[in-house]
Amino acid sequence: MAQHEHVRVAVIGSGFGGLGAAVRLRREGITDFVVLERADSVGGTWRDNSYPGCACDVPSHLYSFSFAPNPDWPRTFSGQRHIRAYLEHVTDLFGLRPHIRFDSEVKLMTWDTEKLWWEIETVRGTLTADVVVSATGPLSDPKIPEIPGLETFPGKVFHSARWDHDYDLAGKRVAMVGTGASAIQIVPSIQPKVGRLTLFQRTPPWVMPRMDRAISGAERRLHRMLPFTTQLRRGLLWGIRELQVQAFTKHPEELGLVEQLAKRNMARAIKDPALRAKLTPDYRIGCKRILLSSEYYPALARPNVDVVASGLSEIRGSTVVAADGTEAEVDAIIFGTGFHVTDMPIAERVVGAEGITLAESWKNGMQALRGAAAAGFPNWMTIIGPNTGLGNSSMILMIESQLNYMADYLRQLNVLGGRTALDARPAAVEDWNRRVQERMKRTVWNTGGCTSWYLDDSGRNTTIWPGTTSEFRRATRRVDLAEYEVVRGSAARSSGPAASTAEPSGTTPPSAEPSGTTAPSAEPSGTAAPKTVAAAGQSEGAA
């Protein structure tokens, strides 16, 4: 990376969000951009999470870009290697590699109020950018709880997102800490080979069967020959999930039937009443993410597995101790304890116009205008920002909506011309957040009686979007300048420091639910879609 390189846009991260942003920039005719990636390859969370059994719980044809359909998904729910292969293919298909700077972790991003640009310090040098698009994602930095004695444990310790493939688990006594989406895939994958597996379960999850199957060769040929069938399949998957949203957001009592189905799923595999009691949640289904697995419960019923219905609280040498006093001797500890979601480390590395970090700005809870822009941080946008997460559908839909917003943001800057920046008005951010939180009050995520990673330390849900993906698409279709202050520079950039002025461009922020009568398509509008992605990862076989 050249010293003091300047670009129009700097994208941080090369997962779905970062690659999607790069593709959209190219489609908007913007080629003056870089993608800064801390690792040595693309893929984001699908590169980092390579643990045994890693797979997606969203159907393949919905968990992929609408502008890059893949007719050759090998399974209805794809495994990690196939999703990673798909992202590698998208990178090549759209010619993104010349824009990517690998091994370029961002150390600090600082807004220059005189030059109206971002100064970005990376481990490989410094560059400047007019606009920053942060696509680091909420599932990028593993979270390991502070357990007394962990530092003196003589065995092997690692997080599910940093799997040690050189460590042989065969015959080992293993402690699995956590029962989230990663753990329920890891447990059945390692249970047959370990000597003994002790699962520390602080809160039992609701688990539904995973209706996964191989996609037949005939189906793939049909999708290749008639691309509209791929679009139809995607549309049906999307529509079903849109119809489910009201049960999560407005009528959680309707989820009782789903709970009964989940209990039947458990009863089929768990015959021991005592174990079944340990595994039965005491909160409304959907309050935490509903997990999908057809192997988890059978694995827990095996004789070499112990379920401890309590969290890990202490480690004494090779002995792990639960909060209820249960002890076990282990050789390895695997943490499936999630990520820094409501306290994303990247926020500590972003310094805005007032000289404070984004983390300081968000000390009372994350909030961003339409999930993208934070007040006091001009020309900075985030993909998968506050309250853009989903509990029942594909995050790719939300990402593409935010890409629409990003594209219009850049168009607005071009129309305004000159040295210009847009800074979200505090009143607009607060109004948006107030509306979102008001809608959140009756959702299952807030009323279901659980404590989940959706909630921050104060108990506020700063993670989930309390509506349909169609609503979010309408809300992010275009940038409303009434929600921003226009900051203009008064001199050419090459002339050195210059004063800038802020122009409030409106007084009344629009509703968080823009009016409209026609639900938008699940596919974004724009230029014609390129050819389909061919057989990404097909040769690797079934996940």
Secondary structure, DSSP 8 states (H G I E B T S, - for coil): --TTEEEEEEEE--SHHHHHHHHHHHHTT---EEEE-SSSSS-THHHH---TT-B-SS-TTTSS-TTS--TT-SBSS-BHHHHHHHHHHHHHHTT-GGGEESS--EEEEEEETTTTEEEEEETTEEEEEEEEEE---TTSSB-----TTGGG--SEEEEGGG--TTS--TT-EEEEE--STTHHHHHHHHTTTSSEEEEE-SS---EE-----B--HHHHHHHHH-HHHHHHHHHHHHHHHHHHHHHHHT-GGGGHHHHHHHHHHHHHH---HHHHHHH--SS-TTSS--EE-SSHHHHHTSTTEEEESS-EEEEETTEEEETTS-EEE-SEEEE---B--TT-GGGGGEE-TTS-BHHHHTTT----BTTTB-TT-TTEEESS-TT-B-SSS-HHHHHHHHHHHHHHHHHHHHHH-SSEEEEE-HHHHHHHHHHHHHHHTTSHHHHSS---TTB-TTS-B-SB-SS-HHHHHHHTSS--GGGEEEEEESS-GGG----EEEEE--S----SS---SS---SS--SS--------TTGGG---
